[in-house]
Amino acid sequence: MTASRFGLPTAERLAELLAPITDAERLADVGDWLVQCDTGADFLARVGAAPAAGNSDRV
């Protein structure tokens, strides 16, 4: 879905950013941001700012 919404480069970068994220709530946030963000740059910025595994602070 990311590639169809924001293009293949964004989808490829997303895969890199998601690799260290293991928290189910964080992954759910990413799904929400995919719908909420207007641009691929905004989407990647949000995902990139999300803490990796084990951090319970919400972004």
C-alpha positions in Angstrom: 0.0 0.0 0.0 2.9 2.4 0.7 4.2 2.1 -2.8 0.9 2.8 -4.4 0.3 5.8 -2.1 3.7 7.4 -1.9 5.9 5.6 -4.5 8.5 2.8 -4.5 11.3 4.9 -3.0 9.2 5.7 0.1 8.2 2.0 0.4 11.8 0.9 0.2 12.8 3.4 2.9 9.9 2.4 5.1 11.1 -1.2 5.0 14.4 -0.1 6.4 12.8 2.0 9.1 10.4 -0.8 10.1 13.1 -3.4 10.5 14.0 -2.5 14.2 10.4 -1.8 15.3 8.9 -4.8 17.1 6.3 -3.2 19.2 2.8 -3.9 18.0 1.5 -0.5 19.0 4.2 1.2 17.1 3.4 -0.8 14.0 -0.3 0.1 14.4 0.8 3.8 14.6 2.6 3.4 11.3 -0.6 2.1 9.7 -2.5 5.1 11.0 0.2 7.5 9.7 0.0 5.9 6.3 -3.6 7.0 6.1 -3.1 10.4 7.9 0.0 11.8 6.2 -0.4 13.8 3.0 3.1 13.2 1.7 5.7 10.5 1.7 8.2 12.8 3.4 5.8 13.5 6.3 5.1 9.8 6.6 8.8 8.8 6.7 9.5 11.6 9.2 6.9 10.2 11.5 8.1 6.6 11.2 11.7 7.7 11.5 10.9 9.5 14.7 9.2 6.5 16.2 11.3 4.8 18.9 12.4 1.3 18.2 11.5 -1.8 20.2 10.9 -1.6 23.9 10.1 2.0 24.3 6.6 2.7 25.5 6.6 6.5 24.8 4.1 7.4 22.1 5.0 9.7 19.2 
